[in-house]
Amino acid sequence: MNDVRAQRNLAAEQICSVSVGDSNKDGFSVNRNDMLLKAALDQGIDYPHNCRVGVCGQCKTKLISGKVTPMVDLALSPLTNAEIESGYFLACQGKVRGNINIEIKLGQHHVVPEQQVAGRISLWKRLPGEVIELRIALETPFQYEAGQYGFLAESGSFVRRCFSFSDAPPAEAGVGATEVGFLIKRLPGGQFSEWLFKEDRTGLKMWLHGPYGVMGIDDADTSGICVAGGTGLAPVLSILEQRLSSSAHAKFVVIFGVKFANELFAMDKLAALQTRFPGRVRIIPIVSHEPENSTWQGARGLVTAPINEQLGVDFSSVAAFVCGGLPMVNAVEAKLIAMGMNPERIHADKFMPTG
């Protein structure tokens, strides 16, 4: 009897309570030594996050009381020294060591559960700028939300990489997609992308695991600015199509940046959205390294350049969806805030190359 009681007491000690602010309504429990973010998401809790690897900073959480052990080098953290000293940590890299009280704004959005499904490549197409348009026909319907991403791996390979979905998900709630699309940039030396680019991979079996990230959650009728650098266009296309379909009024400006004019890809997809939703999509392609003597007649400079008073947007009333490399996204966020945009209405996906 004593042994049973001891085992029960030990089990109870392994469960930690997580209280949020002064209210008990958002509280939940996790196992001791679990990562806070994963434990929350596994329970369907809408915890803010995106990258899940300690880079984007969207799961930034303030520890009011209790103990959490950070599992990432703080020198590489997106948190500032002042934030760290004030008790902030990253939930995706924080191991819960006991009962804790935290400060975080949880959402009320349904969390799509993780899934792993098999499929075969139905389209392998080279696009300008060393980009592959990849489509995968799935054996089992897969649920995801606009702006999310998933991990891809060739069947039998241990090499997997994450990529954003380029399609809007099915409009009907709870219905999964039977085919998904991606826009994948070749990264010199990248194990997955170099393999993908070597030859036509149509027909190969792939595994898809996900979805991950939180992007594009805002009022359906809110107009917005979408800023994409390179293959950051993939989640922008997904978000743009979903939001245009969900609203009869929202309008969008899309700023799409690459280095050279001959690297502009998937412009046909943007044009198709303009045709499908007339008068509601304005596209600004911009090139940063185009030679001065070229025939390019469009905008030049960084993607931050068109973000000014001449854009004709009321920055205080719109949302922004920013996708691309980390430095680019940080620069765009700073520019948008300087123009009067509410930081809470800036939704960002910060790409980090994996190796």
TAKA-V159359 format. One record per pair of residues at least 12 apart in sequence whose ideal C-beta (glycine too) atoms are under 10 Angstrom apart, sorted by the first residue. I is the first residue (numbers start at 1). GAP is how many residues later the second one is. Records with the same first field share a line. If there is no record, write none. Layout:
I=GAP, GAP
This chain:
13=19, 85
14=16, 17, 18, 19, 20
15=14, 15, 16, 17, 84
16=12, 13, 14, 15, 16, 17, 18, 20, 23, 50, 51, 52, 80, 81, 82, 83, 84
17=12, 13, 49, 79, 81, 82, 83, 84
18=12, 18, 21, 22, 27, 48, 50, 78, 81, 82, 83, 84, 86
19=45, 46, 47, 80, 81, 82, 83
20=25, 41, 44, 80, 81, 82, 83, 84, 85, 86
21=41, 43, 80, 81, 82, 83, 84, 85
22=42, 79, 81
25=81
26=19, 76, 78, 79, 80, 82
27=74, 75
28=12, 15, 16, 17, 19, 78
29=14, 67, 70
30=12, 13, 65, 66, 69, 70
31=65
32=63, 64, 65, 66, 67
33=36, 62, 63, 64
34=60, 61, 62
35=17, 33, 36, 55, 56, 57, 58, 59, 60, 61
36=23, 25, 27, 32, 53, 54, 55, 56, 57, 58, 59, 60, 64, 66, 68
37=12, 15, 21, 22, 24, 53, 54, 55, 56, 57
38=14, 53, 54, 76
39=52, 56, 57
40=19, 51, 64, 66, 71
41=18, 50, 51, 70, 71, 72, 73, 171, 173
42=69, 71, 72
43=68
44=66, 67, 68, 69
45=61, 62, 66
46=59, 60, 61, 62, 63, 64, 65, 168, 171
47=12, 14, 44, 45, 57, 58, 59, 60, 64, 167
48=12, 13, 43, 56, 57, 58, 59, 166, 169
49=41, 42, 43, 163, 164, 165
50=42, 97, 98, 99, 162, 163, 164, 165, 297, 298, 299, 300
51=27, 39, 41, 98, 111, 161, 162, 275, 298, 299, 300, 301
52=38, 39, 40, 41, 97, 110, 160, 161
53=19, 37, 39, 40, 109, 299, 301
54=16, 17, 18, 19, 20, 22, 23, 24, 25, 36, 37, 38, 39, 40, 298
55=17, 21, 22, 23, 35, 37, 38, 271, 295, 296, 297
56=22, 34, 36, 157, 270, 273, 292, 293, 294, 295, 296
57=20, 21, 22, 23, 26, 31, 33, 35, 273, 291, 293
58=20, 32, 33, 34, 155, 156, 157, 289, 290, 291, 292
59=30, 31, 32, 33, 34, 35, 45, 155
60=17, 18, 19, 23, 28, 29, 30, 31, 32, 44
61=26, 27, 28, 29, 30, 31, 33, 39, 41, 42, 43, 44
62=21, 24, 25, 26, 27, 39, 40, 41, 42
63=23, 24, 25, 26, 31, 37, 38, 39, 40, 41
64=23, 36, 37, 38, 39
65=22, 33, 34, 35, 36, 37
66=30, 31, 32, 33, 34, 35, 36
67=27, 28, 29, 30, 31, 32, 33
68=19, 21, 22, 23, 25, 26, 27, 28, 29, 30, 32, 34
69=20, 24, 25, 26, 27, 28
70=14, 19, 20, 23, 24, 25
71=18, 19, 21, 22, 23, 24
72=17, 18, 20, 21, 22
73=20
74=15, 16, 19
77=12, 13, 16
78=12, 248, 252, 272
87=15, 16
88=14, 15
89=13
91=13
105=239
107=107, 110
108=109
109=36, 105, 108
110=35, 63, 64
111=34, 100, 103
112=30, 31, 32, 33, 36, 57, 62, 64, 98, 99, 100
113=30, 98
114=36, 95, 96, 97, 98
115=23, 25, 26, 27, 28, 29, 35, 61, 93, 94, 95, 96
116=24, 26, 34, 35, 37, 91, 92, 93, 94
117=19, 21, 22, 23, 24, 25, 26, 33, 59, 60, 63, 89, 90, 91, 92, 93
118=18, 20, 21, 22, 37, 87, 88, 89, 90
119=16, 17, 18, 19, 20, 21, 23, 33, 36, 59, 60, 61, 85, 86, 87, 88, 89
120=15, 16, 17, 18, 19, 35, 81, 82, 83, 84, 85, 86
121=13, 14, 15, 16, 31, 33, 75, 79, 80, 81, 82, 83, 84, 85
122=12, 13, 14, 15, 16, 57, 58, 59, 80, 81
123=12, 13, 14, 56, 58, 78, 79
124=72, 73, 75, 76, 77, 78, 79, 80
125=75, 77
126=60, 71, 74, 139
127=56, 57, 58, 104, 136, 137, 138, 139, 140, 141
128=130, 132, 133, 134, 135, 136, 137, 138, 139
129=54, 56, 57, 101, 102, 129, 130, 131, 133, 134, 135, 136, 137
130=54, 55, 56, 57, 58, 63, 67, 133, 135
131=51, 52, 53, 54, 55, 62, 66, 99, 100, 102, 103, 127, 132, 134, 135
132=50, 51, 52, 53, 54, 61, 64, 65, 68, 69, 99, 133
133=33, 48, 49, 50, 51, 101, 132, 133, 136
134=18, 29, 32, 46, 47, 48, 49, 50, 62, 67, 68, 72
135=31, 32, 44, 45, 46, 47, 67
136=14, 16, 41, 42, 43, 44, 45, 46, 68, 69, 70, 71, 72
137=41, 42, 43, 69
138=38, 39, 40, 41, 42, 68, 70
139=39, 66, 69
140=36, 38, 68
141=29, 33, 34, 35, 36, 37, 38
142=23, 27, 34, 35, 36, 37, 38, 66, 67, 68, 69
143=26, 27, 30, 31, 32, 33, 34, 67, 68
144=20, 21, 23, 24, 25, 26, 32, 33, 36, 64, 66, 67, 68, 69, 94
145=20, 23, 24, 66, 68, 69, 70, 71, 72, 93, 94, 97
146=18, 19, 21, 22, 23, 69, 70, 71, 89, 90, 91, 92, 93, 94, 95, 96, 97, 99, 100, 175
147=17, 18, 21, 22, 64, 66, 67, 68, 69, 70, 87, 88, 89, 90, 91, 92, 93, 95, 96, 174, 176, 200, 202
148=16, 17, 21, 62, 63, 64, 65, 66, 67, 68, 87, 90, 91, 201
149=13, 14, 15, 16, 33, 61, 62, 63, 64, 66, 85, 86, 89, 200, 202
150=12, 13, 14, 15, 30, 32, 57, 58, 59, 60, 61, 62, 63
151=12, 56, 57, 58, 59, 60, 61
152=28, 30, 32, 40, 44, 54, 55, 56, 57, 58
153=39, 53, 54, 55, 56
154=38, 41, 42, 47, 50, 51, 52, 53
155=49, 50, 51, 52
156=49, 51
157=34, 35, 38, 49, 50
159=31, 32, 33, 36, 195
160=31, 32, 46, 47, 48, 49, 194
161=23, 26, 29, 30, 31, 32, 34, 35, 192, 193, 194
162=30, 47, 48, 50, 51, 189, 190, 192
163=17, 18, 19, 20, 21, 22, 29, 30, 45, 47, 68, 71, 72, 188
164=18, 19, 20, 47, 48, 49, 51, 67, 68, 69, 70, 71, 72, 73, 74, 75, 159, 185, 187
165=12, 15, 16, 17, 18, 43, 45, 46, 48, 69, 70, 72, 73, 74
166=14, 15, 16, 17, 18, 65, 67, 68, 69, 70, 71, 72, 75, 100, 103
167=12, 13, 14, 15, 67, 70, 71, 74, 75, 102
168=69, 70, 71, 72, 73, 74, 75, 76, 77, 78
169=42, 69, 72, 73
171=71, 74, 75
180=28, 30, 31, 58
181=53, 56, 57, 88
182=14, 26, 49, 52
183=47, 48, 49, 50, 51, 52, 54, 82, 83, 86
184=12, 13, 47, 50
185=12, 45, 46, 47, 49, 78, 80, 166, 168
186=12
187=166, 167, 168
189=164, 166
190=163, 164, 165
191=163, 164
192=162, 163
193=160, 161
213=22, 136
214=133, 135
215=20, 21, 23, 24, 106, 107, 108, 132, 133, 134
216=19, 20, 22, 23, 24, 26, 27, 103, 105, 107, 131, 133
217=22, 102, 130
218=21, 25, 32, 100, 101, 102, 103, 126, 127, 129
219=24, 28, 31, 100, 126
220=22, 23, 25, 26, 27, 28, 29, 30
221=22, 25, 26, 27, 28, 29
222=21, 25, 27, 28, 29, 30, 95, 96, 97, 123
223=20, 24, 26, 27, 28, 29, 30, 57, 90, 91, 94, 95, 96
224=15, 16, 19, 26, 27, 28, 29, 30, 89, 94, 95, 96, 97, 121, 122, 123
225=27, 28, 29, 30, 57, 59, 81, 82, 86, 88, 90, 93, 94, 95, 96, 97, 107, 111, 114, 116, 121
226=13, 14, 17, 26, 27, 28, 29, 30, 44, 55, 57, 93, 94, 95, 96, 97, 121
227=26, 27, 28, 29, 30, 57, 59, 76, 77, 79, 80, 93, 94, 95, 96, 97, 101, 102, 104, 105, 106, 108, 109, 119, 121
228=12, 26, 27, 28, 29, 30, 38, 42, 75, 93, 94, 95, 96, 100, 104, 121
229=26, 27, 28, 29, 30, 57, 59, 73, 74, 93, 94, 95, 96, 98, 99, 100, 102, 103, 122
230=26, 27, 28, 29, 33, 35, 93, 94, 95, 98, 121
231=27, 34, 35, 92, 93, 94, 120
232=24, 25, 71, 89, 90, 91, 92, 93, 96, 97, 116, 117, 118, 119
233=21, 23, 24, 25, 31, 32, 33, 34, 36, 37, 90, 91
234=32, 35, 89, 115, 117
235=86, 87, 88, 89, 112, 114, 116
236=16, 18, 19, 20, 30, 34, 85, 86, 87, 88, 113
237=17, 19, 29, 32, 33, 35, 36, 86
238=83, 85
239=13, 80, 82, 84, 108, 110
240=12, 14, 29, 30, 33, 37, 40, 41, 81
241=28, 31, 32, 35, 36
243=34, 37, 76, 78
244=29, 32, 33, 36, 37
245=28, 31, 32
247=30, 33
248=29, 32
249=31
250=27, 30, 68, 69
251=26, 28, 29, 30, 31, 62, 67
252=21, 25, 28, 29, 30, 31, 61, 66, 67, 69
253=28, 29, 30, 31, 53, 54, 58, 59, 60, 65, 67
254=16, 19, 20, 27, 28, 29, 30, 31, 67
255=27, 28, 29, 30, 31, 44, 47, 48, 49, 50, 51, 52, 56, 67, 77
256=14, 27, 28, 29, 30, 31, 43, 47, 68
257=27, 28, 29, 30, 31, 42, 44, 45, 46, 47, 48, 49, 67, 71, 75
258=27, 28, 29, 30, 31, 32, 45
259=28, 29, 30, 31
260=27, 28, 29, 30, 31, 34, 36
261=24, 25, 26, 28, 29, 30, 33, 34, 35, 36, 37, 39
262=25, 28, 32, 34
263=24, 26, 27
264=21, 22, 23, 32, 34
267=16, 18
270=13, 15
271=12
282=29, 30, 31
283=15
284=14, 15, 19, 21, 22, 23, 27
285=13, 14
286=12, 13, 14, 15, 16, 17, 18, 19, 20
287=12, 13, 14
288=12, 13, 14, 15, 17
302=26, 29, 30, 33
303=19, 21, 25, 26, 28, 29, 32
304=24, 27, 28, 29, 30, 31, 32, 34
305=30
306=29
307=13, 24, 25, 28, 29, 31, 32, 34
308=27, 30, 31
309=30
311=28
313=26, 28
314=25, 26, 27
315=20, 21, 22, 23, 24, 25, 26, 27, 30
316=23, 24, 25, 26, 29
317=23, 24, 25, 28
318=18, 23, 24, 27
319=22, 23, 25, 26, 27, 28
320=12, 13, 15, 16, 17, 19, 21, 22, 23, 25, 26, 27, 28
321=24, 25, 26, 27, 28
322=13, 14, 24, 25, 26, 27, 28
323=24, 25, 26, 27, 28
324=24, 25, 26, 27
325=25, 26, 27, 28
326=22, 24, 25, 26, 27
327=23
328=22, 23
329=17, 19, 20, 21, 22
330=18, 20
332=14, 16
333=13, 15, 17
336=12
